[in-house]
Amino acid sequence: MIGVTGLNVNQGAHQRKKRVGCGPGSGHGKTSTRGHKGGKARSGYQEKIGFEGGQNPLYRRIPKRGFKSLARAEYEVINLDDLKGLDPAVPVTPELLLQKGLIDGGRPVKVLGDGKLDRPLFIRAHAFSKSAADKVVRAGGKIDKIA
């Protein structure tokens, strides 16, 4: 078959338009390819999202577990062990931790008490675990909560 531009078109690339509702001569007569009766045979039919033909839909089959609070804060956590190599003269801030590659950034920082602290550090973070706060103060350092 030769196309509009004069180039050859692959066999089967061009299909005849489906002329529905044009009688038996169209090849799509009577029910116009819609089968017999039912919602899908009617005009304006729209299947609801999640509808599975009357079968119990997935969102009802799967068990619902627990509760997720919308007010829950997701923290970027760092342990005291990770702060060992830092200079005690420079305050430890989220910006410094991001610069050193110890956190990914974008979320508030929480310091956890895993590990030992052998030097006094001044740490600024959004949250501290009780053990982390105790260890920092015992080592002679200070903590400052960022609001």
NORWO-V414130 format. One record per residue. N is the residue number from 1. RES is the residue in one small letter. SS is DSSP state (@ for helix, = for strand, . for the rest). OMEGA is omega in whole degrees, 0 to 359 (* if undefined). D_LAST is the distance of its C-alpha to the last C-alpha in Angstrom with 2 decimals. Layout:
n;res;ss;omega;d_last
N;RES;SS;OMEGA;D_LAST
N;RES;SS;OMEGA;D_LAST
This chain:
n;res;ss;omega;d_last
1;m;.;180;73.29
2;i;=;182;72.82
3;g;.;182;69.64
4;v;.;183;69.24
5;t;.;180;68.75
6;g;.;179;71.80
7;l;.;178;69.86
8;n;=;178;70.57
9;v;.;180;68.08
10;n;.;179;67.68
11;q;.;178;69.64
12;g;.;181;67.58
13;a;.;182;64.83
14;h;.;180;66.04
15;q;.;177;66.28
16;r;.;178;67.99
17;k;.;178;65.80
18;k;.;181;65.60
19;r;.;184;67.62
20;v;.;177;66.74
21;g;.;182;68.76
22;c;.;174;71.77
23;g;.;185;74.29
24;p;@;181;75.82
25;g;@;182;76.80
26;s;@;185;73.20
27;g;.;178;72.77
28;h;.;186;69.88
29;g;.;179;71.97
30;k;.;185;71.79
31;t;.;178;68.22
32;s;.;177;66.88
33;t;.;183;65.20
34;r;.;182;63.12
35;g;.;182;65.01
36;h;.;173;66.21
37;k;.;179;64.26
38;g;.;184;60.70
39;g;@;184;57.47
40;k;@;178;57.58
41;a;@;184;61.05
42;r;.;175;59.88
43;s;.;178;58.48
44;g;.;180;54.90
45;y;.;178;53.95
46;q;.;181;50.34
47;e;.;180;49.15
48;k;.;178;45.91
49;i;.;179;43.00
50;g;.;180;43.23
51;f;.;183;46.83
52;e;.;176;49.00
53;g;.;179;52.43
54;g;.;175;52.21
55;q;.;179;51.02
56;n;.;187;47.95
57;p;.;184;45.14
58;l;@;183;42.67
59;y;@;176;39.67
60;r;@;181;41.71
61;r;@;186;43.20
62;i;.;180;40.01
63;p;.;178;38.47
64;k;.;182;35.14
65;r;.;168;32.85
66;g;.;183;29.62
67;f;.;178;26.67
68;k;.;182;23.67
69;s;.;178;20.69
70;l;.;182;19.39
71;a;.;183;15.93
72;r;.;180;15.80
73;a;.;176;13.13
74;e;.;183;15.08
75;y;=;169;13.74
76;e;=;187;15.36
77;v;=;176;16.63
78;i;=;181;17.99
79;n;=;178;20.14
80;l;@;177;20.80
81;d;@;183;24.25
82;d;@;184;23.02
83;l;@;185;21.65
84;k;.;186;25.15
85;g;.;184;26.42
86;l;.;181;23.59
87;d;.;181;24.38
88;p;.;181;23.05
89;a;.;182;23.23
90;v;.;178;20.60
91;p;.;179;16.89
92;v;=;181;15.89
93;t;.;176;13.20
94;p;@;179;12.90
95;e;@;179;15.26
96;l;@;180;17.72
97;l;@;178;17.78
98;l;@;179;18.55
99;q;@;180;21.16
100;k;@;179;22.77
101;g;.;180;22.96
102;l;.;176;21.18
103;i;.;179;18.89
104;d;.;181;19.74
105;g;.;178;16.56
106;g;.;179;15.42
107;r;.;176;13.21
108;p;=;185;10.00
109;v;=;174;11.31
110;k;=;180;12.28
111;v;=;179;14.59
112;l;=;189;17.70
113;g;.;179;20.32
114;d;.;180;23.40
115;g;.;181;25.54
116;k;.;177;26.04
117;l;.;185;24.41
118;d;.;180;27.21
119;r;.;180;25.51
120;p;.;179;22.65
121;l;.;172;19.60
122;f;=;186;16.40
123;i;=;174;13.81
124;r;=;179;10.29
125;a;=;181;8.87
126;h;.;181;6.48
127;a;=;179;9.02
128;f;=;170;12.27
129;s;.;183;15.53
130;k;@;181;17.27
131;s;@;179;20.05
132;a;@;180;17.98
133;a;@;179;16.23
134;d;@;182;19.78
135;k;@;179;21.44
136;v;@;180;19.24
137;v;@;178;19.81
138;r;@;180;23.48
139;a;.;179;23.98
140;g;.;181;22.99
141;g;.;179;19.65
142;k;=;175;16.18
143;i;=;178;12.78
144;d;=;180;9.41
145;k;=;176;6.21
146;i;.;182;3.80
147;a;.;*;0.00
